[in-house]
Amino acid sequence: MSKTFRDWSLDQALLLPPSVHDFVPAGHLSRFVVALVTEELDLSAILASYKGEKGQPPYHPAMMVALLLYAYAVGIYSSRRIAKACIERVDFMAIVALDAPDFRTTSEFRRRHLVALSALFVQVLKLCEQAGLVKLGHVALDGTKIKANASKHKAMSYERMKKREPELQAEVDGWLKAAEAADAAEDAAFGVDRRGDEMPDWVADKQARLAKIRQAKAELEAEAKAKAAAEQAAREKKNGDKLRPGRKAVPPSDVPEPKAQRNFTDPDSRILKTKDGYIQGYNAQAAVDAQEQIIVAHTLSNNGNDQAQLAPLLDATKANLGRNPDEVSADAGYCSAANLRTLIRRRIKGYIATGRQKHGTKSATGKRSVKPGSLLARMNIRLKRGGHRSRYRLRKQVVEPVFGQIKQARGFRQFLLRGIDKVKAEWAMICTAHNLRKLALAVA
């Protein structure tokens, strides 16, 4: 007896046109994002920029915001991939209502409203707080290195710049002289009205690279001079008018270090060390609430060291939610006497490792020499007392899974934009999308 199958008719016409709401089931993330954007978020900063514009009506800003937030929430970041999804995936079709914008429209909307889009982080965070997902009982801090939209092979050190600049200049001068000699010979052979006086493309390329090297070299020198001036001013302020005995201190150098580098593609990015080697990238920071792994604050820098990021993360947390957390945990990268004093001054109970934690040990202390009675010694005692129940142990299970969800589950491993201001806004959008997913799961 033959098996009976369900009818498969590709040419079957629909009696009534389908509704885009029926493309996805109730409770789908795309429906939640559309409802959130249209009913909860304040888009006045974006809408105000369209007043008085002439020409063809643009796509509705609310639709574009919903499209971008949903795309980031499901791990699609490129404007070309978003445009492709709008004509291939029913969840994206449901958002754009079968009127898909092209990739240039999506890219231009993101570029034009980047600041306003990054500001949506606070609105989504406050909705998470209203839903009971944020308690600020314990907040864990950490940073992760993310690749910039630039190759580390396009960077050059100051020492190499000083050596390569005269070499390139000599090459360009030689080529120009050769071109002039060739022009003179051709003029003599073919006449002065004949073509052939254009500069070869390879000469222009070398000249362009020489110009980039000179610009990067000048920027490094300007940074070194500004740093030296700031350091000298700090010394004078500290010493005042007091005359100290002994040899006079050597003034700070205003010449860049030989190994100081500048990338030609994204000058704001830096070479950063990771556990897998060196990358050209940025140091993205997040403060995560232990209740439901909600990101309550974020920062970003091009410095591989985390120490300077503790206070900005705490400042951002208070600015976003109006209060400080009760407890804060962080790894040894944030440990310094200044940071421990910051926690005491703000009446926050801290759990910060004073050294690298070894696998299987009960506390996060290392071989760092600690003066008895100092803030570091007191932190050591606090961590040892907790043992395997130490509140420091919350750090790994709170903040590290968040970076795993962003980088591994949703595939965000490289920034699309260039320049630290744009990259900061892009990181804010990534954090917003993370919180949005948590909020959708909580209210489902």
C-alpha atoms as one frame of an Amber mdcrd trajectory, in Angstrom:
protein
   0.000   0.000   0.000   1.504   3.343  -1.068   2.027   6.156   1.445  -0.262
   9.205   1.182   1.426  12.587   1.433   0.082  16.056   2.078  -0.618  18.101
  -1.018   2.300  20.287  -2.180   1.033  22.886  -4.633   3.489  25.661  -5.437
   1.019  27.392  -7.770  -1.827  27.562  -5.253  -3.198  31.136  -5.198  -4.344
  32.702  -1.912  -7.967  33.762  -1.708  -7.135  36.644   0.652  -3.781  38.461
   0.911  -1.784  37.384   3.986  -1.126  39.726   6.899   2.479  40.323   7.886
   1.456  39.678  11.497   0.852  36.056  10.516   4.384  35.572   9.205   5.670
  34.812  12.714   3.906  33.204  15.700   2.626  35.162  18.665   5.345  35.832
  21.192   8.090  35.963  18.556  10.988  38.319  19.260  10.252  40.380  16.139
   6.726  41.128  17.379   8.111  42.119  20.766  10.652  44.517  19.199   7.997
  46.206  17.045   5.680  46.641  20.049   8.536  47.987  22.162   9.585  50.544
  19.551   6.075  51.741  18.726   4.629  51.787  22.249   7.476  52.270  24.753
  10.538  53.962  23.279  10.791  57.726  22.857  12.042  58.379  19.313  11.513
  62.148  19.375  15.234  62.826  18.883  15.132  60.872  15.611  11.736  62.080
  14.424  12.635  65.738  15.010  15.418  65.577  12.433  12.892  64.986   9.619
  10.884  68.184  10.049  10.606  70.282   6.916  12.399  67.819   4.655  11.399
  67.788   0.986  11.582  65.049  -1.603  10.320  61.487  -1.594   8.960  60.344
   1.795  11.609  58.354   3.707  11.036  55.031   5.421   9.330  55.434   8.775
  11.996  55.966  11.455  10.183  53.648  13.895  10.362  50.837  11.332  14.074
  51.465  10.754  14.791  51.497  14.496  12.853  48.246  14.977  14.728  46.713
  12.030  18.159  47.645  13.412  17.390  46.586  17.000  15.985  43.250  15.884
  18.911  42.624  13.529  21.413  43.299  16.317  19.407  41.100  18.687  19.616
  38.111  16.332  23.279  38.639  15.414  23.038  40.381  12.034  25.055  43.606
  11.920  26.057  44.309   8.306  23.658  46.538   6.364  23.994  44.238   3.338
  23.088  41.168   5.405  20.152  43.060   6.921  18.894  43.999   3.438  19.258
  40.388   2.320  17.315  39.143   5.346  14.482  41.564   4.538  13.763  39.689
   1.305  14.584  36.153   2.483  13.437  35.833   6.113   9.823  36.107   7.182
  10.708  37.588  10.595  12.390  40.538   8.863   9.583  40.767   6.298   7.108
  41.083   9.161   9.007  44.100  10.526   9.384  45.974   7.219   5.870  44.962
   6.046   7.229  43.623   2.716   8.714  47.061   1.907  12.387  46.262   2.291
  14.917  49.123   2.415  18.155  48.583   0.529  21.477  48.325   2.332  22.447
  51.944   1.583  19.264  53.219   3.243  19.911  51.092   6.341  23.572  52.123
   6.518  22.755  55.818   6.071  20.023  55.692   8.735  22.443  54.132  11.221
  25.143  56.672  10.370  22.768  59.649  10.580  21.168  58.654  13.903  24.076
  56.842  15.559  24.076  59.014  18.673  20.295  58.761  19.136  20.382  54.994
  18.590  23.089  54.561  21.227  21.002  56.638  23.667  18.219  54.021  23.493
  20.353  51.903  25.854  19.162  53.891  28.872  15.492  53.647  27.849  15.681
  49.854  27.447  17.628  49.568  30.719  14.925  51.448  32.616  12.280  49.168
  31.130  14.320  46.227  32.417  14.375  47.858  35.850  10.598  48.335  35.784
  10.209  44.651  34.889  12.195  43.701  38.019  15.276  42.503  36.153  17.681
  44.968  37.794  18.315  45.039  41.555  21.884  46.467  41.803  22.541  44.090
  44.670  25.678  42.747  43.012  27.269  44.114  39.833  30.222  42.459  38.098
  32.649  44.414  35.913  34.788  43.115  33.082  36.213  44.027  29.711  36.672
  42.175  26.448  38.934  42.943  23.510  37.091  43.220  20.188  38.726  43.639
  16.790  38.533  47.000  15.085  37.579  47.412  11.438  41.270  47.602  10.602
  44.180  45.228  10.102  47.061  45.170  12.571  49.347  44.858   9.530  48.331
  48.383   8.505  49.974  49.837  11.619  53.468  51.274  11.770  55.669  52.186
  14.720  57.173  55.654  15.170  60.663  54.191  14.823  59.707  52.584  11.510
  58.057  55.824  10.359  61.280  57.775  10.918  63.204  55.204   8.879  60.629
  54.688   6.137  59.796  58.369   5.486  63.176  59.338   3.958  63.289  56.030
   2.045  59.906  56.706   0.442  60.824  60.325  -0.210  63.996  59.219  -1.981
  62.024  56.710  -4.079  59.411  59.294  -5.056  62.083  61.876  -5.909  63.878
  59.305  -8.058  60.703  58.391  -9.882  59.854  62.044 -10.482  63.303  62.676
 -11.936  62.970  59.570 -14.098  59.530  60.712 -15.274  60.904  64.163 -16.132
  63.788  62.607 -18.072  61.371  60.310 -19.917  59.119  63.273 -20.733  62.063
  65.217 -22.143  63.128  62.253 -24.275  59.571  61.725 -25.568  59.205  65.454
 -26.319  62.387  65.324 -28.353  61.247  62.179 -30.153  57.520  62.831 -30.649
  56.997  66.551 -30.122  55.825  68.654 -27.199  52.110  68.293 -28.026  52.019
  64.532 -27.534  50.547  62.922 -24.368  52.781  60.979 -21.965  53.380  63.536
 -19.270  50.966  61.923 -16.728  52.463  60.625 -13.512  52.339  56.798 -13.242
  49.792  55.323 -10.792  52.489  53.623  -8.736  54.116  56.987  -8.066  50.814
  58.412  -6.809  50.300  55.383  -4.522  53.734  55.851  -2.965  53.054  59.542
  -2.528  49.727  58.775  -0.829  51.433  56.334   1.558  54.142  58.903   2.263
  51.428  61.459   3.114  49.754  58.978   5.486  53.046  58.208   7.207  53.766
  61.920   7.671  50.273  62.524   9.068  50.498  59.600  11.508  54.021  60.647
  12.526  52.833  64.203  13.218  49.900  62.908  15.303  52.199  60.729  17.418
  54.544  63.678  17.983  51.632  65.951  18.952  50.339  63.330  21.420  53.798
  62.945  22.943  54.160  66.709  23.393  50.705  67.021  24.965  51.447  64.114
  27.317  54.797  65.628  28.310  53.203  69.020  28.972  50.467  67.448  31.125
  53.019  65.427  33.095  55.208  68.481  33.663  52.204  70.505  34.829  51.242
  67.724  37.237  54.790  67.681  38.636  54.805  71.422  39.161  51.401  71.339
  40.850  52.537  68.549  43.158  55.839  70.170  44.097  54.548  73.751  44.284
  57.159  76.243  45.252  59.050  73.825  47.509  62.694  73.418  46.670  63.772
  69.803  46.943  67.402  68.869  47.624  69.383  66.771  45.174  69.566  66.586
  41.434  66.779  68.246  39.497  64.316  65.810  37.928  64.673  65.177  34.216
  61.754  66.796  32.342  59.389  64.376  30.587  60.265  63.551  26.986  58.097
  65.091  24.276  59.322  62.605  21.650  57.149  59.512  20.945  58.406  56.132
  22.075  60.059  54.220  19.204  57.450  51.435  19.502  54.443  53.798  19.609
  52.172  52.783  16.740  49.462  54.340  14.603  47.082  52.432  12.328  46.433
  53.970   8.909  42.907  52.478   8.552  41.500  53.304  12.009  43.953  55.600
  13.827  41.971  55.409  17.089  42.353  51.622  17.385  45.340  50.076  19.131
  47.307  46.832  19.204  45.879  44.946  22.207  47.054  41.726  23.802  44.509
  38.918  24.214  44.809  35.312  25.371  44.868  34.305  21.688  47.549  36.774
  20.650  47.534  40.399  19.522  44.681  42.146  17.727  44.033  45.608  16.326
  41.005  46.596  18.340  39.262  48.235  21.275  38.638  47.354  24.910  34.860
  47.096  25.431  33.645  47.285  29.052  30.387  46.286  30.721  28.883  46.350
  34.215  26.378  43.502  34.577  23.700  43.122  37.245  23.666  39.673  38.887
  19.867  39.409  38.970  19.262  38.595  35.277  22.591  39.450  33.586  21.378
  42.884  32.484  24.098  45.306  31.344  23.637  48.395  33.515  26.577  50.411
  32.158  29.099  50.263  29.352  32.275  52.063  28.316  34.900  51.584  25.625
  38.534  52.626  25.288  41.593  51.879  23.185  43.677  51.119  26.282  44.404
  47.478  27.044  44.486  48.166  30.797  41.198  47.967  32.719  42.217  49.972
  35.812  40.997  53.325  34.532  37.542  51.933  33.660  36.178  51.152  37.138
  35.189  54.713  38.044  33.597  55.463  34.619  31.524  52.263  34.857  30.329
  53.205  38.345  29.578  56.756  37.173  27.574  55.430  34.220  25.652  53.024
  36.468  24.597  55.822  38.785  23.765  58.128  35.863  21.615  55.435  34.232
  19.740  54.200  37.317  20.159  56.975  39.875  21.970  54.916  42.519  25.117
  52.910  43.179  25.178  49.112  43.422  25.527  47.504  46.858  28.385  45.224
  45.797  30.907  45.177  42.949  33.178  42.355  41.828  35.997  42.587  39.303
  39.153  40.727  38.332  42.723  41.736  39.076  42.849  44.076  36.088  40.807
  46.616  38.074  42.827  46.318  41.287  44.551  49.469  42.481  44.614  51.462
  45.692  42.829  54.327  43.930  39.994  52.047  42.798  39.615  50.537  46.266
  39.405  54.042  47.738  36.748  54.869  45.119  34.609  51.958  46.332  35.002
  53.011  49.975  34.156  56.629  49.181  30.981  55.569  47.377  30.070  53.071
  50.129  30.155  50.097  47.779  31.333  46.759  49.107  33.989  45.551  46.723
  35.364  42.141  45.810  38.348  42.777  43.558  41.071  40.211  42.997  44.496
  41.450  44.051  46.259  39.004  41.736  45.621  36.314  39.174  43.465  33.513
  40.522  44.913  30.029  40.186  42.588  27.168  39.271  41.306  25.384  42.357
  42.260  28.033  44.899  39.746  29.475  47.328  40.589  33.100  46.772  41.578
  35.394  43.963  44.942  36.473  45.346  48.308  36.266  43.664  51.994  36.928
  44.322  51.631  40.706  44.491  53.509  42.065  47.497  50.995  43.567  49.900
  51.816  45.931  52.741  50.145  44.825  55.997  47.178  47.016  56.895  46.885
  48.513  53.397  43.720  48.512  51.306  45.094  45.635  49.253  45.800  43.621
  52.395  42.280  44.227  53.665  40.867  43.112  50.314  43.017  39.978  50.518
  41.538  39.172  53.912  37.979  39.733  52.665  38.479  37.374  49.725  40.140
  34.677  51.855  37.419  34.798  54.479  34.762  34.057  51.890  36.524  30.929
  50.656  34.461  29.006  48.125  31.421  31.082  49.161  33.120  34.381  48.387
  30.971  36.921  46.597  33.873  37.307  44.169  32.842  33.978  42.685  29.744
  35.660  41.275  31.900  37.564  38.798  32.553  34.629  36.487  28.931  33.520
  36.365  27.556  37.046  35.885  29.675  39.027  33.449  31.626  36.437  31.456
  28.506  34.654  30.083  27.310  38.022  28.761  30.418  38.397  26.611  29.984
  34.781  25.520  26.407  35.476  24.404  27.484  38.602  22.498  30.619  37.225
  20.850  29.876  33.529  20.432  26.086  33.111  20.343  25.408  36.262  18.313
  28.732  36.354  16.501  29.845  39.920  17.235  33.641  39.716  16.998  34.543
  42.833  15.019  33.273  46.389  14.938  31.892  47.647  11.644  32.505  51.352
  12.230  35.777  53.241  12.549  36.831  55.938  14.987  36.445  55.643  18.742
  33.306  57.826  18.958  31.449  55.732  16.386  32.707  52.492  17.918  31.445
  53.598  21.351  27.995  54.134  19.863  28.144  50.751  18.138  29.040  49.048
  21.437  26.069  50.824  23.046  23.782  49.318  20.389  25.215  45.851  21.062
  24.522  46.261  24.793  20.996  47.530  24.044  20.268  44.463  21.915  21.504
  42.180  24.713  19.198  43.799  27.277  16.336  43.747  24.796  16.594  39.961
  24.452  16.639  39.548  28.240  13.568  41.768  28.545  11.727  39.790  25.840
  12.378  36.497  27.665  11.213  37.966  30.963   7.850  39.258  29.700   7.110
  36.335  27.363
